[in-house]
Amino acid sequence: MGAHEIRIRLGGVSRQRAYQITSRADFPKPVADLAQGKVWLADDVEAWMKVHRRDLDESED
């Protein structure tokens, strides 16, 4: 899953917000860093979102 897919899954957040989220210490580490950008395992991102999505919603208020 690339950054664009993560942005979509997070409800269409901005590129800056996606960068902030994917840079968090508790966000899964990317499995590859390609010329087009970083790539994460979809299962890892989905599992992280299940735990943290409510926190992200509250911080955006």
N, CA and C of each residue as an Amber inpcrd file, in Angstrom:
protein
   183
   0.8560000  -1.1630000   0.0000000   0.0000000   0.0000000   0.0000000
   0.9060000   1.2310000   0.0000000   0.6620000   2.1220000  -0.9460000
   1.4400000   3.3410000  -1.0220000   0.7690000   4.4780000  -0.2720000
   1.4240000   5.6270000  -0.2620000   0.9200000   6.7890000   0.4660000
  -0.4530000   7.2210000  -0.0420000  -0.6650000   7.1360000  -1.3360000
  -1.9620000   7.5490000  -1.8890000  -3.0860000   6.6560000  -1.3590000
  -2.8520000   5.3630000  -1.3350000  -3.8600000   4.4370000  -0.8120000
  -4.1100000   4.6910000   0.6770000  -3.0610000   5.0040000   1.4080000
  -3.2140000   5.3110000   2.8280000  -4.0480000   6.5710000   2.9940000
  -3.7930000   7.5840000   2.1760000  -4.5860000   8.8150000   2.2390000
  -6.0670000   8.5170000   2.0260000  -6.3620000   7.6780000   1.0580000
  -7.7550000   7.3100000   0.7770000  -8.3670000   6.5750000   1.9660000
  -7.6410000   5.5930000   2.4930000  -8.1550000   4.7930000   3.6120000
  -8.3780000   5.6400000   4.8630000  -7.6150000   6.7300000   4.9930000
  -7.7680000   7.6240000   6.1400000  -8.8270000   8.6860000   5.9020000
  -9.6050000   8.5260000   4.8450000 -10.7060000   9.4350000   4.5950000
 -10.3570000  10.6190000   3.7210000  -9.3260000  10.4790000   2.9130000
  -8.9570000  11.5560000   2.0030000  -8.1590000  12.6700000   2.6480000
  -7.3150000  12.3200000   3.6170000  -6.4990000  13.3410000   4.2740000
  -5.5030000  13.9430000   3.2910000  -4.9530000  15.0880000   3.6310000
  -3.9710000  15.7660000   2.7800000  -2.6550000  14.9840000   2.7560000
  -1.8160000  15.3170000   1.8050000  -0.4830000  14.6950000   1.7420000
   0.3030000  14.9840000   3.0070000   0.2020000  16.2240000   3.4960000
   0.9230000  16.5950000   4.7120000   0.4520000  15.7670000   5.9000000
  -0.8630000  15.6020000   6.0220000  -1.4090000  14.8270000   7.1430000
  -0.9970000  13.3620000   7.0290000  -1.0260000  12.8230000   5.8310000
  -0.5910000  11.4360000   5.6330000   0.8770000  11.2810000   6.0180000
   1.7030000  12.2580000   5.6580000   3.1240000  12.2030000   6.0260000
   3.2780000  12.2310000   7.5450000   2.5100000  13.1000000   8.2080000
   2.5670000  13.1670000   9.6700000   2.2100000  11.8220000  10.2880000
   1.1660000  11.2090000   9.7740000   0.7010000   9.9360000  10.3280000
   1.7120000   8.8190000  10.0650000   2.2000000   8.7180000   8.8220000
   3.1230000   7.6310000   8.4930000   4.4990000   7.8310000   9.1190000
   4.7720000   9.0350000   9.6090000   6.0500000   9.3090000  10.2780000
   5.9930000   9.0380000  11.7780000   4.8130000   8.7550000  12.2930000
   4.6820000   8.4830000  13.7240000   5.5040000   7.2560000  14.0980000
   6.0480000   7.2840000  15.3040000   6.8760000   6.1680000  15.7700000
   6.0830000   4.8700000  15.8530000   4.7630000   4.9730000  16.1160000
   3.9570000   3.7640000  16.2690000   3.3260000   3.2850000  14.9630000
   3.5660000   4.0030000  13.8580000   3.0360000   3.5630000  12.5640000
   3.9410000   2.4560000  12.0260000   3.3750000   1.4610000  11.3310000
   4.2020000   0.3740000  10.8000000   5.3360000   0.9040000   9.9080000
   6.4490000   0.2350000   9.9600000   7.5850000   0.6070000   9.1200000
   7.3040000   0.1660000   7.6840000   7.7330000   0.9620000   6.7100000
   7.5340000   0.5510000   5.3140000   8.3640000  -0.6920000   4.9980000
   7.8540000  -1.5040000   4.0830000   8.5710000  -2.7060000   3.6760000
   9.5110000  -2.4210000   2.5130000   9.3100000  -1.2730000   1.8500000
  10.1830000  -0.8830000   0.7390000  10.1450000   0.6320000   0.5840000
  11.2400000   1.1710000   0.0880000  11.3310000   2.6020000  -0.2080000
  11.7310000   2.7140000  -1.6710000  10.7420000   2.8240000  -2.5340000
  10.9520000   2.8420000  -3.9820000  11.1110000   4.2770000  -4.4750000
  11.4830000   4.4250000  -5.7330000  11.5990000   5.7560000  -6.3300000
  10.2630000   6.4940000  -6.2620000   9.1560000   5.7590000  -6.3570000
   7.8240000   6.3660000  -6.3140000   7.3750000   6.6790000  -4.8940000
   8.0630000   6.1630000  -3.9040000   7.7070000   6.4040000  -2.5110000
   7.7610000   5.1280000  -1.6890000   7.4040000   5.2800000  -0.4480000
   7.4270000   4.1450000   0.4800000   6.2090000   3.2520000   0.2600000
   6.3730000   1.9900000   0.6450000   5.3180000   0.9920000   0.4980000
   5.1830000   0.2480000   1.8250000   3.9420000   0.1120000   2.2750000
   3.6360000  -0.5930000   3.5170000   2.8010000  -1.8240000   3.2130000
   2.8660000  -2.8070000   4.0920000   1.9840000  -3.9640000   3.9780000
   0.5750000  -3.5160000   4.3370000  -0.3790000  -3.8010000   3.4750000
  -1.7670000  -3.3870000   3.6980000  -2.2950000  -3.9300000   5.0210000
  -1.9840000  -5.1670000   5.3530000  -2.4660000  -5.7610000   6.6020000
  -1.9410000  -4.9960000   7.8160000  -0.6730000  -4.5590000   7.7570000
  -0.0920000  -3.7980000   8.8640000  -0.8000000  -2.4530000   9.0300000
  -1.0420000  -1.7780000   7.9090000  -1.7080000  -0.4720000   7.9550000
  -3.1410000  -0.6200000   8.4620000  -3.8480000  -1.6160000   7.9610000
  -5.2340000  -1.8340000   8.3960000  -5.2880000  -2.1420000   9.8910000
  -4.3740000  -2.9770000  10.3710000  -4.3520000  -3.3060000  11.7990000
  -4.0570000  -2.0600000  12.6280000  -3.1350000  -1.2280000  12.1730000
  -2.8070000   0.0120000  12.8770000  -4.0300000   0.9290000  12.9230000
  -4.7240000   1.0360000  11.8060000  -5.8900000   1.9120000  11.7350000
  -6.9950000   1.4540000  12.6850000  -7.1790000   0.1670000  12.8280000
  -8.2170000  -0.3410000  13.7270000  -7.9600000   0.1130000  15.1640000
  -6.7090000   0.2260000  15.5350000  -6.3500000   0.6300000  16.8890000
  -6.3350000   2.1470000  17.0430000  -5.8680000   2.8710000  16.0280000
  -5.5820000   4.3010000  16.1660000  -6.5520000   5.2480000  15.4810000
  -7.4370000   4.7920000  14.6710000  -8.2640000   5.7060000  13.8770000
  -9.0840000   6.6500000  14.7500000  -9.6290000   6.1910000  15.8380000
 -10.4220000   7.0660000  16.7170000  -9.5460000   8.1970000  17.2540000
  -8.3130000   7.8890000  17.6380000  -7.3850000   8.9190000  18.1310000
  -7.1330000   9.9600000  17.0500000  -6.9950000   9.5260000  15.8090000
  -6.7260000  10.4570000  14.7120000  -7.9240000  11.3650000  14.4750000
  -9.1210000  10.8130000  14.5620000 -10.3350000  11.6150000  14.3810000
 -10.4040000  12.7200000  15.4310000 -10.0740000  12.3660000  16.6670000
 -10.1440000  13.3430000  17.7560000  -9.1010000  14.4270000  17.6010000
  -7.9050000  14.1040000  17.0870000  -6.8360000  15.0870000  16.9690000
  -7.0770000  16.0530000  15.8190000  -7.9850000  15.7380000  14.9000000
  -8.2640000  16.5970000  13.7670000  -9.3230000  17.6520000  14.0630000
  -9.9390000  17.5870000  15.2370000 -10.9870000  18.5540000  15.5920000
 -10.4180000  19.9330000  15.8090000
